[in-house]
Amino acid sequence: MNKLKIFLVGLGLFIYSGGLMLLLYLVFIKTGEATRPAIQDFLIALFMGGIGSLIYINASFSYHVSKKTFDITWGWWYLFGPINGMFFAVIMLFLLKAVMLAVFPSASEATDMNNFAVGAYAGFIGLFAKQGTDKLREIFEELFITKEEKTKTKPAAK
């Protein structure tokens, strides 16, 4: 694939990511469905997830530059890392709130989270987004294995 095509694909993904953020805003926040604390939690998770990812990416960048192993072809990974961390943090915050709603009888108990707690949670989710998505992939591949895949992995009977 030539450099122009790679650039156009990357640019398209970047624009698509921005469009998804705008869509989240229009559907979730602008419609008035969300309360003010929910909007704050959403924005805090978005930004702290990005900051957490930036910590990981900055450490990776400085490591590879100092070892003289930096490869410019990873540029898109460095660009999309914070965006992935932002989205992953929001998804995990929604998951946490859903679990809290299931556990606590009162909706207000489940949704009342300190802004600092939301920020810390989202920051760590962003920081470990790569490991988190890798682990989730392992779990879902094991849970949703197809019959064909089961027969491939079974040892032959003796």
Order of alpha helices (4+ residues) and beta strands (2+ residues): alpha-alpha-alpha-alpha-alpha-alpha-alpha
